[in-house]
Amino acid sequence: DDPLCALRIAEGLVHWQRWNGPIRTISQLSDVVRKVKTAGDERGLHPAKLTLQALRSFVNGELEQMSAFLEGVLPLMRPGARLAVVTTRRVEASFVKSFMRTHEDSHPLFADCSPSRLKELYPLLQTDKAFAVRQACDPIWPTAEPNAGFGGRRAPRSLATHVLERTVRRQGEDANRRRAMEAARA
C-alpha cells in the first residue's frame, strides 16, 4: 500500500546484495525488511509479512489468475446471476473493486457528457462486451464473534466477500452505433 516503503525495501535489498551476495534464505530477506521498515506496523504484523505475501503473490501470478477467472466466468453467467468473491488481503479486495469499476455500465446522470469523457469515466464503453458488472451489496465482513468458524481465533481483518452481479449493458448511443457498424459490415 505504501509506494515509498516499497522503494525503500527494494533499495535495501539491492544494497544488501551488493555487499553480501544473493539473498538465499527467508531469514535474510526478513532481516533486511525489518531493518528498512523502522516504523512499527499498526496492525501488529511482522515487518516482513506483507513483503513476503507480495512476493508470493507476484511469483504465483495470483492477481493475474483472479483477473483471468473473472474475465472468463462473467461471460458464462446469465444476466442477474451473482458471483461471490472471497478476498483475504487488501490488495485482492482492491483488485476486485477495480475490476467492478472497469466493468460497470454508465450512469444515466452522465448522459449529457461527451462520448470521449464518458469513455474515460466508464472504461467498459471502450469495449464490445455484452455484459456489465455491478456490486450487488456492500462487502460482507466476518462476524466479530470469537467462535465463528476460525477455531476460536479472530477472523482476519482483511477477509471479505464481494458479491458481483452480471447485468445487461444499457442500450445507449454507443451500443446502437456499434450495432449499426456491425450490420454495415455484414
C-alpha positions in Angstrom: 0.0 0.0 0.0 2.9 2.4 0.6 5.0 3.0 -2.6 7.7 4.9 -0.6 8.1 2.0 1.8 8.2 -0.5 -1.2 11.0 1.6 -2.8 13.0 1.6 0.5 12.6 -2.1 0.8 13.8 -2.7 -2.8 16.7 -0.3 -2.3 17.6 -2.1 1.0 17.6 -5.5 -0.7 19.8 -4.3 -3.6 22.2 -2.7 -1.1 22.4 -5.9 1.0 23.1 -8.0 -2.1 25.8 -5.7 -3.3 27.7 -6.2 0.0 26.7 -9.8 0.8 25.8 -11.5 -2.5 22.4 -13.0 -3.3 19.8 -13.4 -0.6 19.5 -17.2 -0.1 17.0 -17.5 2.9 13.7 -16.1 4.0 15.5 -15.2 7.3 18.0 -13.0 5.4 15.2 -11.3 3.5 13.2 -10.8 6.7 16.2 -9.2 8.4 16.7 -6.7 5.6 13.0 -5.8 5.6 12.9 -5.4 9.4 15.9 -3.0 9.2 14.3 -0.9 6.4 10.8 -0.8 8.0 11.7 1.2 11.1 8.2 2.3 11.8 6.1 -0.4 13.5 3.1 -1.9 11.8 -0.1 -0.5 13.2 -1.7 -3.9 12.7 0.9 -5.7 14.9 2.2 -7.8 12.0 5.8 -9.0 11.5 7.6 -6.3 9.4 8.3 -8.7 6.6 4.9 -10.4 6.4 3.4 -8.1 3.8 6.6 -8.1 1.7 6.6 -11.9 1.7 2.9 -12.1 0.8 3.5 -9.6 -2.1 6.5 -11.7 -3.4 4.4 -14.9 -3.2 1.5 -13.2 -5.0 3.8 -11.9 -7.7 5.7 -15.2 -8.2 2.4 -17.2 -8.3 0.6 -14.7 -10.5 -2.3 -14.6 -8.1 -3.8 -11.3 -9.4 -3.4 -12.4 -13.0 -5.2 -15.7 -12.1 -8.0 -13.7 -10.5 -8.3 -11.5 -13.5 -8.4 -14.4 -15.9 -11.0 -16.1 -13.7 -13.3 -13.0 -13.5 -12.9 -12.3 -17.2 -13.7 -15.9 -18.0 -16.6 -16.6 -15.7 -18.7 -13.5 -16.1 -19.5 -14.0 -19.8 -20.7 -17.5 -18.9 -23.2 -16.1 -16.3 -26.7 -15.2 -17.1 -27.9 -11.6 -16.5 -28.9 -11.2 -12.9 -26.6 -14.0 -11.7 -24.3 -13.3 -8.8 -20.8 -14.3 -8.0 -19.3 -14.3 -4.5 -15.5 -13.5 -4.5 -13.8 -14.0 -1.2 -10.7 -11.9 -0.7 -8.1 -12.4 2.1 -5.9 -9.4 1.5 -6.4 -5.8 0.9 -4.7 -5.9 -2.5 -7.2 -8.6 -3.6 -10.1 -6.5 -2.4 -8.8 -3.5 -4.2 -8.4 -5.6 -7.3 -12.0 -6.8 -7.2 -13.2 -3.2 -6.7 -11.1 -2.1 -9.6 -12.5 -4.9 -11.8 -16.0 -3.8 -10.9 -15.2 -0.2 -11.8 -13.8 -1.0 -15.2 -16.8 -3.3 -16.0 -19.7 -1.1 -14.7 -22.2 0.4 -17.0 -22.5 4.2 -17.3 -24.9 6.0 -15.0 -27.8 8.0 -16.6 -26.6 11.0 -14.6 -23.8 11.4 -17.1 -26.0 11.1 -20.2 -25.0 14.7 -21.3 -21.3 14.1 -21.1 -19.3 14.0 -24.3 -18.7 10.4 -25.6 -14.9 10.7 -25.1 -15.4 11.9 -21.5 -17.9 9.1 -20.8 -15.4 6.5 -22.1 -12.8 7.9 -19.6 -15.3 7.6 -16.7 -16.6 4.2 -17.8 -13.9 2.1 -19.5 -16.5 -0.6 -20.3 -17.8 1.7 -23.0 -14.4 1.2 -24.9 -15.2 -2.5 -25.2 -17.7 -4.6 -27.1 -18.5 -6.8 -24.1 -22.2 -7.7 -23.9 -22.4 -7.5 -20.2 -21.7 -5.2 -17.3 -20.9 -5.8 -13.6 -22.3 -4.2 -10.6 -21.7 -4.6 -6.9 -24.8 -6.4 -5.6 -24.3 -5.3 -2.0 -21.6 -3.9 0.3 -18.7 -6.3 1.0 -19.6 -8.8 3.7 -17.1 -8.9 6.6 -16.8 -11.8 9.1 -18.6 -11.6 12.4 -16.7 -10.4 15.4 -17.7 -13.5 17.4 -14.6 -15.5 18.5 -16.0 -18.9 17.5 -17.4 -18.0 14.1 -15.6 -20.7 12.2 -12.0 -19.8 12.9 -11.2 -22.2 15.7 -11.6 -19.6 18.5 -9.3 -17.2 16.7 -10.4 -13.8 15.5 -11.2 -13.6 11.7 -8.6 -11.8 9.6 -9.5 -8.1 9.3 -8.9 -8.2 5.6 -11.2 -11.1 4.9 -14.2 -10.0 2.9 -16.8 -11.4 0.5 -17.6 -9.3 -2.5 -20.8 -10.0 -4.4 -20.7 -9.1 -8.1 -23.8 -9.2 -10.3 -23.8 -9.6 -14.0 -26.1 -7.1 -15.7 -27.1 -6.4 -19.3 -25.5 -3.3 -20.7 -27.7 -0.3 -21.2 -28.7 0.2 -24.8 -27.2 3.7 -25.2 -25.9 5.5 -28.3 -22.6 3.6 -28.3 -24.4 0.3 -28.4 -26.7 1.4 -31.2 -23.7 2.8 -33.1 -21.9 -0.5 -32.6 -24.9 -2.5 -33.9 -25.2 -0.2 -37.0 -21.5 -0.7 -37.8 -21.8 -4.5 -37.4 -24.8 -4.5 -39.7 -23.0 -2.4 -42.3 -20.1 -4.9 -42.3 -22.3 -7.9 -42.8 
